Amino acid sequence: MVAAATVLGLTAASLERHLVRGESMKPALSPRDTAISVKTNSPLGWALRLARRPRPGDIVILRLPWEHDLIGIKRLVAGPGQEWTDGDHRVPAGDGWVAVGDERTLSTDSRHHGRIPTDAIHGVMLAKVGPPER
């Protein structure tokens, strides 16, 4: 019983909710959706990092260096050492991650500001919850 309560407590302390405010991640996330993530610096986050590192395709919660470390939500599209191109945009291979919004016309991201340091990734999204009327 105590073990189960401890596991539940650690899991709850490891999860965060993030309210989506903009449209840069449409159609995956819309305004007023809630993204549920696992904090990378939590006990569960440490365990998950050992089992599975972030990879291209993951939606992550991250500190946006170009927005004075404001927390944002973007999709990882290229990892350390990988070059990324999309139409007229190119991010050369290097340290850190390329993170972009799904709705490119509404997103300010690595296409404009370069790579995101690995330590800027605050959490990996596990699930989304839409507002009650959806």
SULWO-V209520 format. One record per residue. NEAR is the number of other ideal C-beta (glycine too) atoms within 8 Angstrom. Layout:
BEGIN
near={NEAR;NEAR}
END
This chain:
BEGIN
near={4;5;6;7;8;8;8;8;8;11;9;7;8;11;12;9;7;11;7;13;4;7;8;13;16;10;5;8;11;10;7;7;12;10;14;12;14;13;12;11;5;11;8;12;13;10;8;10;9;5;5;5;4;10;8;8;6;10;12;16;14;13;9;11;9;6;8;3;8;7;9;9;13;16;13;15;11;10;10;8;5;9;8;10;7;8;4;3;7;7;13;5;5;8;6;11;14;14;12;13;12;12;11;9;4;9;12;8;11;15;9;6;8;5;10;14;9;10;4;12;13;11;12;13;13;7;6;10;6;9;6;4;3;4}
END
